[in-house]
Every structure is written in C-alpha cells, then in structure tokens.
C-alpha cells in the first residue's frame, strides 16, 4: 500500500521565555501513513497533536529529522493540491453567507466547472442544505464546524487533515460529524484527524497514533491496541485521554 506521509525522527522545540531553555514539543517522532487507511492522532490537550500536524503541513519546520510525501514524489506542491484541511479553530468571516464563504474558497483553490452544482453537493453532504444564504454569524457551533468541513471537502481532496473536528460539539453534533466523516472515508478519502478522546476516532479510523508529552507511545491498528499494551498501561492512558488531560 502506498505511503502518503513519512515522518522520520522529527523533533521540534519552541522557546518559552527570553531566559528559559526551549521546550521540546515533539521528540524524535517516526511513522508512515498509508493511503486508504484513516488515522487518528489521540492525546491529551497539549500533547503535541496540533504541532505534529503543522509540521506535516509545512506550516512550521522541524529542528531535526525530515517529513516526506512519497505518493507525490516528495513534491509538497502536488501534495497540497490533493489536500483538504480544517484547523482546530477555523477563522470564518461571519458576515459572509454560506454561499459566499464556499465561493471564496472555490476561487482561492482554483475551482473549475459549476460552483453552484458543487456547492449544492457540499451543503447536502454536511447537512446544511437550504442554508446557503444564511450569514455565518447566525450559525450554531455545530453548523460552523460543518461548513468548515465543507470548505475542506470542496475541491474533492484525496487526503483530509482535520484538527479536532469535533471540538466543542454537544453529543448530537459530535455524532453527526462522525457520521459525515465515516461517509467520506467510505467514499474513498484518506483521513487524518486529531482528538483528545479516543472514542472520536474509533468510529472512523483504522489506525491510531497515541501521543503523550510529544512522544509517540503507540501507533497501529485500533483493533490491536489492547493486544500491544499491558492492561494497566492501557487503562492509565485511556483514563488520561478521556478526561482531556492537562491543558
């Protein structure tokens, strides 16, 4: 199976003050993500999930190690053209309508063909049909998360990277987002998403990468998780993840 992202011995630190030593946020991370196998990054808040995603997206760069894109001949421009991304805190212009917001991203991403047809498909997919003329300032939290996902899906990406897509949602909104992402996976997208709750990724993903304080403590099939860890260790990790961990 083809590898779409390969992370080799990556370390990243950030300064925390003028006189203090830089704090290591990612420590010698190494893993490879395969196409057609969706992966969940799971860990407490502050464990390094978002930093790892930013490194993979070339938003920031590693202090050491390298990140490669084998399925795109290691050409990041090609990789980016096949990617849909939703940040944890998407900036949404609340004075725009859903139509205007999607059209902005349609033009920004060089969309071709009928925008109206694609917009209708996206709004139906994210359960927002009939809301195209509603201003985003009138959307609920769940609706904003779904229109944010809609822009990530707009250009039919081969790969989806989603940072905490269920963040702040109530149980109904969380379930609805899970169902939408499962449908997208079943339609052929390769998905990478992060969460501090392991049950968020269990419904959608094939594999899970557990990260604690910048270190990868497990990477493999969710179904094999219990087989690869002692019961006490697994209980301790899951307990920390499910309460959200440290801030």
Order of alpha helices (4+ residues) and beta strands (2+ residues): beta-beta-beta-alpha-beta-alpha-beta-alpha-alpha-alpha-beta-alpha-beta-alpha-beta-beta-alpha
